[in-house]
């Protein structure tokens, strides 16, 4: 209901002097019609360019959680674009459907290319300082942020919230321009210790700038308040779950990272 009201009104007041604008943006990638959401504070002078943040959803698709993260970024002073990875703003709460939607992206160029389509929309908004752009993503979206960075996309940084690790090829390592912040659940069964070791070794060998933070007691999808309920509904309680402490700390770590890369 909340986001429906945002779409109808376009604007909601956050204070007497500021308003957050949410705009549906229709775009296309290789024949797939997409619908993302551009969010920004319209109290800032139109000719004032601001840092921009691409936001890539979990495998559930473009839902209220990721839209809410984009709105929070706008309240922090950023221009945010929540990307549609599947088409027509599709989202689901069924894990089997989410797996069906996400599977064609893993290990394929499509993941980075579809993320790039969202980044292009952010840059074309006319509101963004193109030297100060980052991408953040959650779960599937965290993997997509890594894949995008490996193409050499013009990003100051990426933040992967409980994203599956994407091991970079030697060619990809040479292309990376972004600083990388990996925020991982320490007991996430989808991210193996040996995979973390291999990932770090690869980035260390290429002298890339990264941070890798583990949150004790946190499973996969720890940032989303709906994760525990969805885990119960989809027989995934050993794999995913909300962790308020890890969610709060990871968002704070993202803020510190942005302070550094956007200074």
C-alpha positions as a Python dict, from the first residue, in 0.01 Angstrom:
ca = {
    (1, 'X'): (0, 0, 0),
    (2, 'X'): (278, 243, 90),
    (3, 'X'): (455, 218, -244),
    (4, 'X'): (126, 232, -432),
    (5, 'X'): (63, 569, -271),
    (6, 'X'): (410, 684, -372),
    (7, 'X'): (338, 595, -733),
    (8, 'X'): (4, 775, -729),
    (9, 'X'): (133, 1089, -566),
    (10, 'X'): (494, 1088, -686),
    (11, 'X'): (600, 1283, -380),
    (12, 'X'): (578, 1253, -5),
    (13, 'X'): (696, 1509, 246),
    (14, 'X'): (988, 1417, 472),
    (15, 'X'): (1024, 1757, 633),
    (16, 'X'): (903, 2110, 585),
    (17, 'X'): (1190, 2184, 348),
    (18, 'X'): (1241, 1858, 160),
    (19, 'X'): (1038, 1614, -46),
    (20, 'X'): (1140, 1274, -176),
    (21, 'X'): (1030, 1214, -533),
    (22, 'X'): (975, 861, -660),
    (23, 'X'): (938, 816, -1036),
    (24, 'X'): (864, 499, -1228),
    (25, 'X'): (1107, 472, -1520),
    (26, 'X'): (1031, 246, -1814),
    (27, 'X'): (1331, 121, -2010),
    (28, 'X'): (1436, -177, -2219),
    (29, 'X'): (1722, -424, -2248),
    (30, 'X'): (1757, -675, -2533),
    (31, 'X'): (1385, -677, -2592),
    (32, 'X'): (1281, -704, -2227),
    (33, 'X'): (1069, -415, -2100),
    (34, 'X'): (1183, -303, -1756),
    (35, 'X'): (1039, -72, -1494),
    (36, 'X'): (1275, 76, -1238),
    (37, 'X'): (1234, 351, -979),
    (38, 'X'): (1426, 675, -959),
    (39, 'X'): (1426, 838, -616),
    (40, 'X'): (1571, 1173, -511),
    (41, 'X'): (1523, 1477, -289),
    (42, 'X'): (1373, 1757, -495),
    (43, 'X'): (1468, 2028, -245),
    (44, 'X'): (1818, 2022, -396),
    (45, 'X'): (1873, 2271, -679),
    (46, 'X'): (1821, 2094, -1015),
    (47, 'X'): (2164, 2202, -1139),
    (48, 'X'): (2337, 2051, -833),
    (49, 'X'): (2475, 1712, -925),
    (50, 'X'): (2472, 1455, -646),
    (51, 'X'): (2626, 1114, -593),
    (52, 'X'): (2418, 838, -745),
    (53, 'X'): (2351, 485, -623),
    (54, 'X'): (2223, 194, -830),
    (55, 'X'): (2021, -48, -613),
    (56, 'X'): (1985, -408, -731),
    (57, 'X'): (1724, -634, -567),
    (58, 'X'): (1735, -978, -411),
    (59, 'X'): (1624, -1271, -623),
    (60, 'X'): (1267, -1193, -507),
    (61, 'X'): (1266, -905, -758),
    (62, 'X'): (1183, -537, -733),
    (63, 'X'): (972, -534, -417),
    (64, 'X'): (894, -296, -129),
    (65, 'X'): (1215, -383, 55),
    (66, 'X'): (1450, -264, -219),
    (67, 'X'): (1230, 37, -297),
    (68, 'X'): (1252, 129, 70),
    (69, 'X'): (1631, 108, 58),
    (70, 'X'): (1631, 343, -242),
    (71, 'X'): (1408, 588, -56),
    (72, 'X'): (1639, 581, 245),
    (73, 'X'): (1936, 658, 20),
    (74, 'X'): (1745, 957, -121),
    (75, 'X'): (1683, 1083, 233),
    (76, 'X'): (2060, 1060, 284),
    (77, 'X'): (2114, 1294, -12),
    (78, 'X'): (2183, 1046, -291),
    (79, 'X'): (2001, 994, -619),
    (80, 'X'): (1898, 628, -619),
    (81, 'X'): (1777, 405, -899),
    (82, 'X'): (1619, 72, -804),
    (83, 'X'): (1675, -151, -1105),
    (84, 'X'): (1435, -403, -1252),
    (85, 'X'): (1630, -717, -1338),
    (86, 'X'): (1345, -943, -1453),
    (87, 'X'): (1105, -720, -1647),
    (88, 'X'): (779, -535, -1581),
    (89, 'X'): (874, -492, -1215),
    (90, 'X'): (811, -862, -1147),
    (91, 'X'): (856, -982, -789),
    (92, 'X'): (760, -1290, -593),
    (93, 'X'): (768, -1441, -244),
    (94, 'X'): (788, -1798, -375),
    (95, 'X'): (1141, -1939, -372),
    (96, 'X'): (1079, -2175, -664),
    (97, 'X'): (960, -1885, -878),
    (98, 'X'): (1252, -1669, -763),
    (99, 'X'): (1495, -1946, -858),
    (100, 'X'): (1331, -1974, -1200),
    (101, 'X'): (1364, -1598, -1253),
    (102, 'X'): (1724, -1572, -1129),
    (103, 'X'): (1881, -1886, -1279),
    (104, 'X'): (1932, -1744, -1632),
    (105, 'X'): (2156, -1472, -1487),
    (106, 'X'): (2408, -1672, -1285),
    (107, 'X'): (2738, -1727, -1459),
    (108, 'X'): (2613, -1544, -1768),
    (109, 'X'): (2697, -1202, -1919),
    (110, 'X'): (2327, -1117, -1878),
    (111, 'X'): (2374, -1043, -1507),
    (112, 'X'): (2622, -760, -1564),
    (113, 'X'): (2450, -639, -1880),
    (114, 'X'): (2109, -606, -1714),
    (115, 'X'): (2270, -428, -1419),
    (116, 'X'): (2444, -196, -1666),
    (117, 'X'): (2104, -112, -1816),
    (118, 'X'): (1995, 11, -1474),
    (119, 'X'): (2317, 206, -1427),
    (120, 'X'): (2261, 375, -1762),
    (121, 'X'): (1918, 493, -1647),
    (122, 'X'): (2068, 638, -1329),
    (123, 'X'): (2334, 826, -1526),
    (124, 'X'): (2077, 952, -1776),
    (125, 'X'): (1863, 1107, -1502),
    (126, 'X'): (2058, 1432, -1533),
    (127, 'X'): (2080, 1455, -1154),
    (128, 'X'): (2399, 1260, -1090),
    (129, 'X'): (2765, 1353, -1064),
    (130, 'X'): (2902, 1084, -1294),
    (131, 'X'): (3233, 1077, -1105),
    (132, 'X'): (3050, 977, -786),
    (133, 'X'): (2846, 668, -858),
    (134, 'X'): (2812, 344, -663),
    (135, 'X'): (2607, 26, -682),
    (136, 'X'): (2462, -172, -395),
    (137, 'X'): (2282, -503, -408),
    (138, 'X'): (2121, -761, -185),
    (139, 'X'): (2175, -1139, -228),
    (140, 'X'): (2129, -1187, -605),
    (141, 'X'): (2180, -811, -634),
    (142, 'X'): (2508, -831, -447),
    (143, 'X'): (2633, -1084, -701),
    (144, 'X'): (2513, -856, -980),
    (145, 'X'): (2709, -564, -834),
    (146, 'X'): (3025, -775, -840),
    (147, 'X'): (2961, -884, -1198),
    (148, 'X'): (2904, -521, -1298),
    (149, 'X'): (3227, -407, -1132),
    (150, 'X'): (3418, -682, -1315),
    (151, 'X'): (3323, -524, -1649),
    (152, 'X'): (3510, -206, -1561),
    (153, 'X'): (3189, -5, -1515),
    (154, 'X'): (3255, 355, -1402),
    (155, 'X'): (3177, 298, -1036),
    (156, 'X'): (3353, 454, -740),
    (157, 'X'): (3245, 158, -531),
    (158, 'X'): (3009, -134, -485),
    (159, 'X'): (2847, -277, -173),
    (160, 'X'): (2735, -640, -168),
    (161, 'X'): (2491, -719, 114),
    (162, 'X'): (2495, -1099, 164),
    (163, 'X'): (2563, -1152, -205),
    (164, 'X'): (2685, -1480, -343),
    (165, 'X'): (3054, -1458, -427),
    (166, 'X'): (3137, -1414, -794),
    (167, 'X'): (3493, -1528, -856),
    (168, 'X'): (3662, -1284, -1098),
    (169, 'X'): (3857, -1404, -1401),
    (170, 'X'): (4210, -1266, -1457),
    (171, 'X'): (4064, -1045, -1732),
    (172, 'X'): (3795, -913, -1498),
    (173, 'X'): (4049, -832, -1228),
    (174, 'X'): (4231, -603, -1469),
    (175, 'X'): (3911, -411, -1544),
    (176, 'X'): (3789, -339, -1190),
    (177, 'X'): (3775, 33, -1111),
    (178, 'X'): (3547, 19, -807),
    (179, 'X'): (3640, -15, -444),
    (180, 'X'): (3454, -312, -300),
    (181, 'X'): (3271, -360, 30),
    (182, 'X'): (3150, -715, 96),
    (183, 'X'): (2903, -756, 386),
    (184, 'X'): (2853, -1121, 463),
    (185, 'X'): (2665, -1336, 710),
    (186, 'X'): (2924, -1542, 898),
    (187, 'X'): (2701, -1850, 903),
    (188, 'X'): (2560, -1807, 552),
    (189, 'X'): (2569, -2165, 413),
    (190, 'X'): (2576, -2030, 55),
    (191, 'X'): (2917, -1866, 104),
    (192, 'X'): (3185, -2124, 181),
    (193, 'X'): (3505, -2031, 369),
    (194, 'X'): (3717, -2172, 88),
    (195, 'X'): (3533, -1950, -161),
    (196, 'X'): (3601, -1644, 52),
    (197, 'X'): (3969, -1738, 68),
    (198, 'X'): (3989, -1781, -310),
    (199, 'X'): (3807, -1452, -371),
    (200, 'X'): (4036, -1259, -137),
    (201, 'X'): (4346, -1421, -284),
    (202, 'X'): (4241, -1316, -633),
    (203, 'X'): (4177, -953, -535),
    (204, 'X'): (4492, -935, -323),
    (205, 'X'): (4695, -1066, -614),
    (206, 'X'): (4554, -792, -838),
    (207, 'X'): (4608, -525, -567),
    (208, 'X'): (4240, -428, -560),
    (209, 'X'): (4084, -221, -283),
    (210, 'X'): (3830, -425, -89),
    (211, 'X'): (3688, -487, 257),
    (212, 'X'): (3524, -812, 361),
    (213, 'X'): (3315, -803, 680),
    (214, 'X'): (3152, -1105, 843),
    (215, 'X'): (2860, -1060, 1085),
    (216, 'X'): (2845, -1327, 1353),
    (217, 'X'): (2525, -1526, 1377),
    (218, 'X'): (2392, -1393, 1046),
    (219, 'X'): (2249, -1616, 776),
    (220, 'X'): (2189, -1528, 412),
    (221, 'X'): (1944, -1238, 347),
    (222, 'X'): (2003, -1092, 692),
    (223, 'X'): (1903, -734, 596),
    (224, 'X'): (1544, -801, 491),
    (225, 'X'): (1285, -798, 773),
    (226, 'X'): (1072, -1036, 565),
    (227, 'X'): (1346, -1298, 540),
    (228, 'X'): (1249, -1506, 842),
    (229, 'X'): (884, -1524, 737),
    (230, 'X'): (983, -1615, 381),
    (231, 'X'): (1223, -1878, 512),
    (232, 'X'): (940, -2041, 705),
    (233, 'X'): (705, -2028, 406),
    (234, 'X'): (965, -2177, 169),
    (235, 'X'): (1131, -2436, 397),
    (236, 'X'): (1455, -2234, 405),
    (237, 'X'): (1499, -2169, 778),
    (238, 'X'): (1852, -2315, 777),
    (239, 'X'): (1956, -2082, 496),
    (240, 'X'): (1800, -1737, 530),
    (241, 'X'): (1678, -1516, 812),
    (242, 'X'): (1658, -1157, 930),
    (243, 'X'): (1922, -1037, 1177),
    (244, 'X'): (1850, -688, 1310),
    (245, 'X'): (2198, -631, 1448),
    (246, 'X'): (2372, -734, 1126),
    (247, 'X'): (2124, -532, 921),
    (248, 'X'): (2188, -217, 1126),
    (249, 'X'): (2565, -260, 1133),
    (250, 'X'): (2591, -336, 761),
    (251, 'X'): (2395, -22, 668),
    (252, 'X'): (2624, 182, 894),
    (253, 'X'): (2929, 27, 728),
    (254, 'X'): (2786, 123, 389),
    (255, 'X'): (2748, 484, 508),
    (256, 'X'): (3111, 497, 617),
    (257, 'X'): (3218, 349, 284),
    (258, 'X'): (3019, 613, 95),
    (259, 'X'): (3171, 888, 307),
    (260, 'X'): (3510, 768, 189),
    (261, 'X'): (3446, 708, -180),
    (262, 'X'): (3231, 1019, -232),
    (263, 'X'): (3441, 1264, -29),
}
